[in-house]
Amino acid sequence: MITYKTEMIEQKKLDKFICDRCKKEVKFQIELQETHSIRFTGGYTSVFGDMNNVSCDLCQQCLKYLIGEFCIYNVEK
């Protein structure tokens, strides 16, 4: 005999994405794929502070503004 039980599973879903720099809310699914979340813990002698948790959520425009001049664009054909 096979029996089944019903379980309620709590699941996190993205509610909204707000860029930490420009405060723009990203709404469209295709643009959400181009958002960037940075998360890390500062290490010993880090400029961010020893063991500080650092986080930043950026839209693609702000990320390009902040690091664009350092990026290498290589499109292979």
WOVEN-V982089 format. One record per backbone hydrogen bond with DSSP energy under -0.5 kcal/mol. NH is the residue of the N-H (numbers start at 0). CO is the residue of the C=O. Records with the same first field share a line. If there is no record, write none. Layout:
# WOVEN-V982089
NH: CO ; CO
This chain:
# WOVEN-V982089
8: 6
9: 7
16: 25
18: 23
19: 56
22: 18
25: 16 ; 23
26: 24
31: 27
32: 28
33: 30
34: 31
35: 57
37: 55
39: 53
41: 51
45: 42
48: 45
50: 41
51: 48
53: 39 ; 51
55: 37
57: 35
62: 58
63: 59
64: 60
65: 61
66: 62
67: 63
69: 66
70: 66 ; 67
72: 70
73: 71
74: 72
75: 73
